[in-house]
Amino acid sequence: MTNSGENGGAGDYIAIKALESGVTVTGVTRGAENRFLHTEKLEEGEVWIAQFTEHISAMKIRGHAKVLTAYGEIESGKQEK
């Protein structure tokens, strides 16, 4: 899930699949001060495909979700036992 940068400095993609309703994905800007740029709320089963750019250097994911990256798969949030 990477991009070689031919789209104006665009970077890696990640995919987030909400495993519960109310998962939030927040883009964080780069620079001298980190700022929250955009927040998206996902319902259970929804998938959000996001791309790191020259403006977005990090993403915060809150809630139970599966995150797919070029480096592997991560599951966020608490898992019910």
Protein Blocks (a to p, Z undefined) as FASTA:
>chain_A
ZZehlngoiacddddddfbehiacddddedjbdcdfbdcdddehiacdddddfklmbdcd
edjdddddfkbccdedjddZZ
